[in-house]
């Protein structure tokens, strides 16, 4: 994912977004004066027992109940297809990345009452308050050095052995309210082939707010469709397995979107067609 200085892309009043040419580019940056988190050789993925106890309490008794209530009441979350993952003990889950709260969907609504760790870009850990919260919640920052990469893989393997799920966003960046599927990065599927666990794709689909929900929320509500698990093809080499998993996951996710079209709340206009002057004047 590119980290470049860019003009404002989102004009919320008009519900339009200047769509980057690269589908992995950032749509909206979170400016912060705080020093950026550095995930290098010194960063410890494996926390001490006191941190682990604190994370356990926060995950199960504080954050998860609050996120559950918020997601159900204000976002109107509905989940379909949970039967597809019945009996699966460990897996890599992947989804489209379309809302600032969608990390909580992975940890609460996919596999109830079982721990899931979300992999996130380090920029998210620099956001005041929220950055500390997601860190304590067990969200894992991406490594930035070879040594950190070794520790990262070691921790992923440990979590999978503990029968946990790992959630990855193969689209690489968050495009708020985007109602189509973006191309995936094949690297996100490397963990499934490396550790021989299934990939479970799911799709977040927007629906128009109706009924009583319109009294508390004008923005769209969300439905989650869980697809069937996809297993690595061990007759292929590692690189081919990654590509095979990616293509199959994207195919299943696209079928969901075709069957359950997602409501368009924000209009994404290609960068080469976007007229900044038309919207910047309104914002002033």
C-alpha positions in Angstrom: 0.0 0.0 0.0 1.3 3.4 -1.0 1.9 6.1 1.6 1.8 9.3 -0.3 0.9 12.9 0.3 -2.4 13.5 -1.4 -5.3 15.9 -1.8 -8.5 15.4 0.0 -10.5 12.5 -1.6 -13.7 12.3 0.4 -16.4 14.9 0.2 -18.9 13.5 2.6 -21.5 16.3 2.2 -21.9 15.4 -1.5 -21.3 11.7 -0.8 -18.6 11.5 -3.5 -15.1 10.1 -3.3 -12.1 10.6 -5.7 -11.2 7.0 -6.4 -7.4 6.3 -6.6 -6.1 4.7 -9.7 -4.4 2.1 -7.6 -7.1 0.2 -5.7 -4.8 -0.4 -2.8 -4.1 3.3 -2.2 -5.4 5.1 0.9 -8.7 7.0 0.5 -8.5 8.8 3.8 -5.5 9.3 6.0 -5.7 9.8 9.8 -3.4 12.7 10.6 -1.7 12.4 14.0 1.1 14.3 15.7 2.2 11.3 17.6 5.3 9.5 16.6 4.5 6.6 14.3 4.6 3.0 15.7 7.8 1.2 14.6 7.5 -2.5 14.3 11.1 -3.5 14.2 13.4 -6.1 15.9 12.5 -4.8 19.3 8.7 -5.1 18.9 7.2 -7.9 20.9 4.3 -9.7 19.4 4.3 -12.3 22.2 3.2 -10.2 25.2 3.9 -11.0 28.8 1.3 -12.7 31.0 0.0 -9.4 32.5 -0.7 -7.9 29.1 -2.3 -11.2 28.0 -4.6 -11.2 31.0 -5.5 -7.6 30.3 -6.2 -8.3 26.7 -8.4 -11.3 27.6 -10.5 -9.2 30.0 -10.8 -6.3 27.5 -11.6 -8.7 24.6 -14.3 -10.8 26.2 -15.8 -8.6 29.0 -15.5 -5.0 27.8 -14.8 -4.3 24.2 -16.6 -7.2 22.6 -19.9 -6.6 24.4 -19.8 -2.9 23.6 -18.8 -3.5 19.9 -21.6 -6.1 19.6 -24.3 -3.7 20.9 -23.0 -0.9 18.7 -22.8 -3.0 15.6 -26.2 -4.6 16.1 -28.1 -1.4 17.1 -26.4 1.3 15.0 -25.0 -0.7 12.0 -27.8 -3.2 11.9 -25.5 -6.1 11.4 -27.0 -9.3 10.0 -25.0 -12.5 9.4 -25.7 -15.2 6.9 -23.8 -18.5 6.2 -22.3 -19.2 9.6 -23.1 -22.9 9.0 -20.3 -22.8 6.4 -17.6 -22.6 9.1 -19.2 -25.0 11.6 -16.5 -27.3 13.1 -13.5 -25.4 11.7 -10.9 -24.9 14.5 -8.4 -22.6 12.8 -8.5 -20.5 9.6 -7.5 -17.4 7.8 -10.5 -15.1 7.1 -10.5 -12.4 4.5 -13.1 -9.7 3.6 -13.6 -6.5 1.8 -12.4 -3.5 3.9 -15.2 -0.9 3.8 -15.8 0.6 7.3 -13.8 1.8 10.3 -15.6 -0.7 12.5 -15.3 -3.8 10.3 -12.4 -5.2 12.4 -15.0 -5.8 15.1 -17.1 -7.9 12.6 -14.2 -10.3 12.2 -13.8 -10.7 16.0 -17.4 -10.9 17.0 -19.8 -12.1 14.3 -17.8 -14.7 12.3 -16.8 -17.1 15.0 -18.7 -16.4 18.2 -16.9 -16.7 21.5 -13.6 -17.7 19.9 -10.5 -15.4 19.7 -9.8 -13.8 16.3 -6.7 -11.6 15.6 -6.9 -8.9 12.9 -3.8 -7.8 11.0 -3.7 -4.1 10.5 -1.5 -1.4 9.0 0.7 0.4 11.6 -0.9 3.8 10.8 -4.0 2.7 12.7 -2.0 2.3 15.9 -1.1 6.0 15.8 -4.7 7.2 16.1 -5.2 8.8 19.5 -7.1 6.5 21.9 -8.3 4.2 19.2 -4.7 3.0 18.5 -4.3 2.0 22.1 -7.6 0.3 22.1 -7.0 -1.9 19.1 -3.6 -2.8 20.3 -5.0 -4.0 23.7 -7.8 -5.8 21.8 -5.2 -8.0 20.1 -5.0 -6.4 16.6 -1.5 -7.2 15.1 0.5 -4.5 13.3 2.3 -5.5 10.1 6.1 -6.0 10.6 8.5 -3.5 9.1 11.9 -5.3 9.3 13.2 -8.8 8.5 13.6 -9.7 12.2 10.1 -8.4 13.0 8.8 -10.4 10.1 10.2 -13.6 11.7 8.5 -12.8 15.0 5.3 -11.9 13.2 5.2 -15.3 11.5 6.1 -17.1 14.7 3.1 -15.4 16.5 0.7 -16.2 13.6 1.7 -19.9 13.8 1.2 -19.8 17.6 -2.2 -18.3 17.4 -3.3 -20.9 14.7 -2.1 -23.8 17.0 -4.2 -22.3 19.7 -7.2 -22.7 17.4 -7.7 -19.1 16.7 -8.7 -17.3 13.5 -6.5 -14.7 11.8 -8.3 -12.0 9.8 -6.6 -10.2 6.8 -7.8 -7.5 4.5 -6.3 -8.5 1.1 -7.6 -5.2 -0.5 -4.8 -3.5 1.7 -6.7 -0.3 2.6 -10.1 0.9 3.8 -12.5 2.4 1.2 -15.4 3.6 3.2 -18.8 2.4 1.9 -17.4 1.1 -1.3 -19.9 -1.4 -2.7 -17.8 -3.4 -5.1 -15.0 -5.9 -4.8 -11.4 -4.6 -5.3 -8.4 -6.7 -6.5 -6.7 -8.8 -3.8 -3.0 -9.0 -2.9 -1.9 -12.7 -3.1 0.4 -12.3 -0.1 -2.6 -12.4 2.2 -3.1 -16.0 1.3 0.4 -17.0 2.0 -0.4 -17.8 5.7 -3.1 -20.4 4.6 -0.8 -22.3 2.4 2.2 -22.0 4.7 0.3 -23.4 7.7 -2.1 -25.6 5.8 -5.4 -24.0 7.1 -8.5 -23.0 5.1 -9.3 -19.5 3.9 -12.8 -18.3 4.8 -13.9 -15.4 2.7 -16.8 -13.2 3.8 -18.4 -10.1 2.2 -19.8 -7.0 3.9 -22.8 -5.8 1.9 -24.6 -2.5 2.4 -28.3 -2.2 2.5 -30.5 0.9 2.7 -31.6 2.0 6.2 -35.4 1.4 6.6 -38.1 1.1 9.2 -37.1 2.0 12.8 -33.4 2.1 11.9 -34.0 5.3 10.0 -34.8 7.0 13.3 -31.2 6.5 14.5 -29.2 6.0 11.4 -29.4 7.5 7.9 -26.2 5.8 6.7 -26.6 2.3 5.3 -26.9 -0.8 7.4 -24.7 -3.9 6.8 -25.1 -7.6 6.1 -22.3 -10.2 6.3 -22.3 -13.2 4.0 -19.9 -16.0 5.0 -18.7 -18.1 2.1 -17.6 -21.7 2.2 -14.0 -22.5 3.3 -11.3 -22.9 0.6 -8.4 -25.3 1.3 -4.9 -25.0 -0.1 -4.2 -27.3 -3.1 -1.1 -29.2 -2.0 -0.5 -30.4 -5.5 0.6 -26.9 -6.4 3.8 -25.1 -5.3 3.5 -22.4 -2.6 3.2 -19.4 -5.0 0.6 -21.3 -7.1 -1.3 -22.2 -4.0 -1.5 -18.5 -3.0 -2.8 -17.5 -6.4 -5.3 -20.4 -6.5 -6.6 -19.4 -3.1 -6.9 -15.8 -4.0 -8.7 -16.5 -7.3 -11.2 -18.8 -5.6 -11.8 -16.4 -2.7 -12.5 -13.5 -5.1 -14.8 -15.6 -7.2 -16.9 -16.6 -4.2 -17.0 -13.1 -2.9 -18.0 -11.7 -6.3 -20.8 -14.3 -6.5 -22.1 -12.9 -3.2 -22.1 -9.3 -4.5 -23.8 -10.4 -7.7 -26.5 -12.2 -5.8 -26.9 -9.5 -3.1 -26.0 -6.1 -4.7 -24.6 -3.7 -2.2 -26.4 -0.3 -1.8 -24.3 2.6 -3.1 -24.1 5.3 -0.4 -21.0 7.1 -1.6 -20.3 7.5 -5.3 -16.7 6.7 -6.2 -15.5 8.7 -9.2 -12.3 7.7 -11.0 -9.4 10.0 -10.3 -8.9 10.9 -13.9 -12.6 12.0 -14.2 -12.8 13.8 -10.8 -13.4 17.6 -10.9 -12.0 18.9 -7.6 -13.2 22.4 -8.2 -16.8 21.3 -8.2 -16.6 20.0 -4.7 -13.9 22.1 -3.0 -16.0 25.3 -3.5 -18.8 23.7 -1.5 -16.6 22.7 1.3 -15.2 26.2 1.9 
